Amino acid sequence: MKMPNIKWFSFWKLVLYFVLAAGAYAVVYRFLLGLGPSTNLTDQFPWGIWVGFDVLCGVMLAAGGFTLTGAVHIFNIKRLHPIVRPTVLTAFLGYMLVSVALLVDLGRPYNIWHPLIMWNPHSVMFEVGWCVMCYTTVLALEFSPIVLERFNLQKPLKYIRRALIPIVIAGVIFSTLHQSSLGSVYLIVPEKLHPFWYTPLLPAFFFLSAIAVGLAMTIFESSMSAKHFGRQLELHILKDLGRALMVVLIVYSVLRVEDLIHRGVLKQVLVAGYERNLFLLEIALALVIPIMLLSFRKVRETPGGLYLASVITLLGFVTNRLNVAVTGMEASAGVRYVPRWTEVAVTAAMVGAGFAIFGMATKYLPIFPEEHAAVPVPAAQRAAAPEVVMQNAD
């Protein structure tokens, strides 16, 4: 494989370097001075943006890994195969960055290995920790054929391919367990979490939202990759994902409304307040607007329409996770949590590092099938594709 030439300086790369430098400074500051001076977290409100976004949203945004690999390798939906590799890369990067974020957030990060030998099977956090560790290992195995192909290591590649189906099945099991168990964490605080978000169905809602976000993230990532790397957009595949996304969002909406009615919480929507406003924002972004967009065939079958619907869906469910982790807990804690700049810098650096590593991986590893990468992109389609947020190397 020919080593690409890398353009190290451009406007967006300078922005990236600044974000990464600020994040590195904030990490050093946090480890030197501790959580107290470096964050706005307190004993009354110990979980902030590093848990709400870096962990809860990070795990959710990486959900495309188990949805797509399960569809292709277990249900034998071969037409989705061209987008499996970049989706696995996105998931693998997501879980690696979640692990880094946990190290930054934990008061004693050097004890992160304790669950390996200090078992507490009655703890939801214990189950989440083990499943995340196991699924990260599974993602490393799913990603390994790409690296083995790059270095032409045929013998280990043959063994990995033989074991791929059991590996994928294990990944689906671990993902199902910890995606739902992240919601179970909040079942132990019924008196603290706001009624808009506290429900016995929270584990099911977390799992369903992960599937929806996995589909939306795959559409988003495919659209960005096609635009930036000059690849042919697999529009026929994205149309299928768009239809599946609409179905999942409708099912989620019906269950969410039924739950609110059953618990007598729906009437609280009429009461003005901080939580009500953010709840309505979440519902509009995650459910109402995407379902309305995807119900139109012209939106559902065009690159720009699918991209717009996926971005709004992602913003909506990120708002949902932040509402659960932050907004819904503020009233019981008696505080209004606003993250310190160092917290925002670390989170922004995580996102920036994800974009940068993805771009580097696509240049040095066979992430995209060669036959698709070589197809020229029609000018009309390139114009219709969304603009990238950050320009990588040419």
LINQUIZI-V143971 format. One record per pair of residues at least 6 apart in sequence whose C-alpha atoms are under 8 Angstrom apart, sorted by the first residue. I is the first residue (numbers start at 1). J is the second residue. Records with the same first field share a line. If there is no record, write none. Layout:
BEGIN
I=J / J
END
This chain:
BEGIN
1=150
3=363 / 364
4=363 / 364
5=393 / 394
6=393 / 394
7=392 / 393 / 394
8=393
10=391
12=390 / 391 / 392
13=390 / 391 / 392
16=352
19=345 / 348 / 349 / 352
20=348 / 349 / 352 / 353
22=345 / 346 / 349
23=342 / 345 / 346 / 347 / 348 / 349 / 350
24=346 / 349
26=38 / 342 / 343 / 345 / 346
27=104 / 342 / 346
29=38
30=37 / 38 / 39 / 104
31=104
34=107
35=41 / 105 / 107
36=42
38=340 / 342 / 343
39=339 / 340 / 342 / 343
40=337 / 338 / 339 / 340
41=47 / 48 / 337 / 339
44=333
45=330 / 333 / 335 / 337
47=325 / 326
48=325 / 326 / 337 / 339
49=322 / 326 / 339 / 343 / 344 / 347
50=101 / 102 / 105 / 343 / 347
51=102 / 105 / 325
52=321 / 322 / 324 / 325 / 326
53=318 / 321 / 322 / 347
54=97 / 98 / 101 / 347 / 350
55=98 / 101 / 102
56=182 / 321
57=318 / 321 / 322
58=94 / 95 / 97 / 98
59=94 / 95 / 98 / 179
60=179 / 209 / 210 / 213 / 214
61=91 / 94 / 210 / 213 / 214 / 217
62=90 / 91 / 92 / 94 / 95 / 214 / 217
63=91 / 175 / 210 / 211 / 213 / 214
64=87 / 88 / 91 / 211 / 213 / 214 / 215 / 217 / 218
65=84 / 87 / 88 / 90 / 91 / 92 / 139 / 214
66=168 / 171 / 172 / 175
67=172 / 211 / 214 / 215
68=80 / 84 / 87
69=84 / 88 / 168
70=168 / 169 / 172
71=77 / 80
72=78 / 79 / 80 / 81 / 84
73=165 / 168
74=165 / 168 / 169
79=237
80=237
82=368 / 369
83=218 / 222 / 368
85=143 / 367 / 368
86=221 / 367 / 368
87=218 / 221
88=139 / 142 / 143
89=143 / 358
90=358
91=139
92=136 / 139 / 140 / 143
93=354 / 357 / 358
94=354
95=132 / 136
96=136
97=350 / 354
101=350
102=109
103=109 / 110 / 112
115=126 / 129 / 130
116=130
119=126
120=126
121=127
124=181 / 184 / 185
125=185
127=178 / 181
128=177 / 178 / 181 / 182
131=174 / 175 / 177 / 178
132=174 / 175 / 178
134=174
135=170 / 171 / 174 / 175
138=167 / 168 / 170 / 171
139=171
141=160 / 167
142=164 / 167 / 168
144=160
145=157 / 160 / 161
146=365 / 366 / 367
147=365 / 366
148=154 / 156 / 157
149=157 / 366
150=365 / 366
176=207
179=203 / 206 / 207 / 210
180=202 / 203 / 204 / 205 / 206 / 207
181=203
182=203 / 206
183=202 / 203 / 204 / 205 / 206
184=202 / 203
186=193 / 198 / 202
187=198 / 199 / 200 / 202
190=198
191=332
192=328 / 329 / 331 / 332 / 333
193=324 / 328 / 329 / 332
194=328 / 329 / 331
195=265
196=260 / 265 / 279 / 328
197=323 / 324 / 328
199=259
201=259
205=252 / 256
208=248 / 252
209=252 / 317
211=248
212=245 / 248 / 249
213=313 / 314 / 317
215=241 / 242 / 244 / 245
216=241 / 242 / 245 / 309 / 310 / 311 / 313 / 314
217=310 / 314
219=238 / 241 / 242 / 306 / 307 / 310
220=307 / 310 / 311
222=233 / 234
223=233 / 303 / 307 / 385 / 386
224=385 / 386 / 387 / 388
225=231
226=232 / 233 / 385
227=382 / 385 / 386 / 387 / 388
228=388 / 391 / 392
230=373 / 376 / 377 / 382
231=372 / 373 / 374 / 375 / 376 / 377
232=372 / 373 / 375 / 376 / 377
233=377
235=301 / 302 / 303
238=306
239=300 / 301 / 306
242=294 / 300 / 306
243=294 / 300
246=290 / 291 / 294 / 295
249=287 / 291
250=287 / 291
253=287
257=266
260=266
268=276
269=276 / 280
275=327 / 328
278=319 / 323 / 327
279=320 / 323
281=316 / 319
282=316 / 317 / 319 / 320
283=316
284=316
285=312 / 313 / 315 / 316 / 317
286=312 / 313 / 314 / 315 / 316 / 317 / 320
287=313 / 316
289=309 / 312
290=309 / 310 / 312 / 313
293=299 / 300 / 305 / 309
294=300 / 306 / 309
298=305
299=305 / 306
300=306
303=384 / 385
304=384 / 385 / 386
307=386
326=337
330=336 / 337
356=392
359=392 / 393
361=367
362=368
END
